[in-house]
């Protein structure tokens, strides 16, 4: 099947391969079996032939191999992968409303299903693809990723095939320098999230890296997934998942490295994980807007090292990022100080983290660290409310998971750790924080818990 791009006669943009490597190289591990590039491309063409002729689809696949196939099939047909901040029905509906005429695709039967839902065929044994390797224009829009909504309403971000190639070059270079290449990836993060997209979708498509088809959640499942793949193995994870692994006592097969993102990695957790599992932990820095552009080994490095070709420009209210994957510099709310002739930086917080109440200033990130340092608090968050109180002050609210403690006990500990003007009003104890699949806390869910 010919690509839609070939049919439209677009010749001005450079063409980039849809899939790197020889037909025999392993793209994925599925049910303990290796899937070759030739078999993967056969599945891609099989699915692409069944797609309706529209602009794009919400990719709802849960199985990572099915997601890879659907992603590539949409790209082959010149369609856009729409990536909602979660697979919750309301999030999917919002994205579909923003893109009239789109549909949704997945490998599972859904009830209820989004309008126009297309269930993929079973990806069974097929004759390996033996045609010309497909290619895609560098300027083709292949994905629109939505931010998590942790700071407000999710926002769309356009990604081209060329921009993914550029960002992947930095990621693969960082890991190749750390552990060598090729390697095999197990990821606990969903492929719809930009971090999961980069590390478990883009990387196996654009580099000779293979990926486990599943998304293991429980520690024993992570260990089993790793054991089903050959060495060297890389575990793509979040701080929340990593803490669960460390505290579970599970034994993991030998690892070449951890990669972490989506939330700040506590240094103590990084040190404990490296000691416990005998593998370096590389934390990557980026956003849905920019993709990854820096990394550090958190247990031993305070400063972040920029990827090749990346330049940062400090601004009073944040940082301007210039990177090979960006068509133009992108402003982020993160405040940094530059070091090492501008090739490294330290993160000082976000402009949205800086608080001023009653003439006193504090960092929201620092206040959260103080909350989490209280004995008996296993999880928690402080955040500033949108609406001012009767005195015109936007107060701090808090949620904490603290089995065996009372709100008064937590507040008493906070009084000893911070200025009273920053004490949360209200502070509610909950059984669990409303974290999404990557451990982030959507602001709407936090407000709903505080206001209940």
C-alpha positions, 0 to 999 in steps of 0.5 A: 500500500502506498503512503498518502504522502506519495500520492499527494506529490509532496516533494519539498520536505525531506523524507524520513524513514517510518521505521529504522533498521533492517527487516529482521531487527526486533521492534517489540517483544509481545507475549514473550516473542520477538516481533521483527520489523518486517512483521511489524510493517505487515501489521501496519499496512494491514491496519492502514488499509482499514482506516477511514479517510479522515484527518486523524484519530484518538489513539486509545490502544492500551497494549503498547505494540497495538499502539505502535501499529496504530500510530504508524498506520495513521502516519502512513495514511497521512493522519494525525495521532490525537493524544488526550491527557488520559483515556478517561471518557471526558478527556477523550470527548474533549479532544474529539470535540476539538477535532471535528470529523476525527474518530477513535481507534483501539485494540479492545472492545469498548462499551460505551465507545467514543463516536466512530470508534474503530476496533483494530483487527487482531494482530495475528501471524502475517506474512512479513512485509517485503516491499519498499520501506515507507517514508514520511515527510519531515514536516508532516504533522503526526501527533497532537499531544495534550498537556496533563492539565496539572496547571489548568486546561489541557493544551494541544501541542503539534509534533511533526515527524522531523521534530520527533526525529530531532528529539529522539536523537538526543534521547538515544545519544544520552542512553547510548553514552550511558549504557551502549546500544541497542537495548530493550525498553520496559515502560510503566508509563502510557504511550499517550503521554509525551514522555511515554511517546518519546521513550517507548514509541518514537525510540523503537521506531527511529532507533534499533531499540525494542520495546515490551508490548505491555504496561506493567503496573505492579512491582511483580509485573514489572519484574516479569516484563523485564525477565521476558526480554534480553539484556541490556534492559532499560526501565522507563518509569516515574517517581511514583512507580519507582517508590512503589518498586523500592518499597515492595522488596521485589527483586528485579532482573539485571538493569542497564539503567532507569529513566525517569520523568513526569515529576521531580525525582527525590535525590534520596529515592534515586540513591536508594533505587541505585543501591537497591537495584544496581543500575544508574537512574537518569532523570530527563527534563522536558515537557509536552511542549518541548519534548526532552532536552536535558538529563542528569544522573540524579543520585550524583548530579545536581545540574542538568546537562543539555542535549546537543544543539539546545540553548537556554535563555533565562528570563525573569518569568521563566526560561526560553528553550531553543532546541533542534526539535522546535520550529521556534524557541519555546517559553517555559515557566521553569526558572533556571540558573545557567552553568558550565558556559551555558551547557548545564543548568540548575532548576530553581522552581517555576514562576507559578510556584512562587507565592507572595501572601501578606508580604511574605514569599515562599516556594510552593515546591519547598512547601510541598517538600516540607509536607512530605517530610512529616513522619506518617505522611505518605503522599500529599500536595499543597496548591494555591486556590484560584479564588481569593478569600474575603480578605482578597488573599488566594490561600493555600489548600492541601491534601494529604495521605496520612494513615493514623494521623489527624488533620490537626496533627499534620497542621501542627507539624506544618506550623513548626516547618513554615510561616503560618501565612502559608498553612493550608486552609483547608487541609483534608486527609484523603485515602489517595491523591487523584494521580493520573497514569503518569503520577501527575495531579490534574488541577481540576481533580484536586479542586474537586477533592478540596471543595467536596 
